[in-house]
Amino acid sequence: MISEYSVQQEIEKFNNTGEGYNWTEFDVYDLKDSSNPDIIFEGSTQLPDNMDDAIWKVFSIGRLYCHNYGVLF
């Protein structure tokens, strides 16, 4: 899932040129640290915020993921 929706190339482009969104890498949490046994995957990232449309880009990727995997968004 993470590799399918990876923004690693965009991260590298921004870091090298300053162009594009200021994405950060997704951090996957260790499930042994979870207090809820029903959680099967947990993680976070900082959302890009350097352009007016950055948040909309994030939501469009999120909606695509949810549609493809049958997750409510």
C-alpha positions in Angstrom: 0.0 0.0 0.0 2.7 2.5 0.9 4.8 1.8 -2.1 1.7 2.0 -4.4 0.9 5.5 -3.2 4.5 6.6 -2.6 5.5 10.2 -3.0 9.2 9.4 -2.7 10.1 10.8 -6.1 8.3 14.0 -5.3 10.1 14.2 -1.9 13.5 13.8 -3.7 12.5 16.4 -6.3 11.6 18.9 -3.7 14.7 18.2 -1.7 16.9 18.6 -4.7 15.3 21.5 -6.5 12.8 23.1 -4.2 10.1 22.5 -6.7 6.8 20.8 -6.0 5.1 19.9 -2.7 7.1 19.7 0.6 6.0 16.1 1.3 7.6 14.1 4.1 8.1 10.4 4.4 5.3 8.2 5.9 6.2 6.8 9.3 4.8 3.4 10.0 4.3 2.7 13.7 5.3 -0.6 15.4 2.0 -2.4 16.2 3.5 -3.7 19.5 3.2 -0.1 20.7 -0.5 0.0 19.9 -3.0 0.0 22.8 -5.8 -1.3 20.5 -5.6 -4.9 19.4 -8.0 -4.3 16.5 -5.5 -2.0 14.7 -3.7 -3.7 11.8 -1.8 -0.7 10.4 -0.9 2.7 11.9 1.3 5.6 10.8 1.5 9.2 10.0 3.1 11.9 7.9 3.3 15.7 7.9 1.0 17.1 5.1 2.5 19.3 2.5 1.7 23.0 3.1 3.8 25.0 0.8 1.3 25.6 -2.0 -2.4 26.7 -2.0 -3.5 23.4 -3.5 -1.3 21.1 -1.4 -4.0 19.9 0.9 -6.3 19.2 -2.0 -3.6 17.0 -3.6 -3.4 15.0 -0.4 -7.1 14.5 -0.3 -7.2 13.4 -3.9 -4.6 10.7 -3.2 -6.5 9.7 0.0 -9.8 9.4 -1.9 -8.1 7.3 -4.6 -6.7 5.0 -2.0 -10.0 4.6 -0.2 -11.8 4.0 -3.4 -9.3 1.3 -4.5 -9.3 -0.5 -1.2 -12.9 0.0 -0.2 -12.2 2.1 2.8 -14.5 4.9 3.9 -13.0 8.4 3.6 
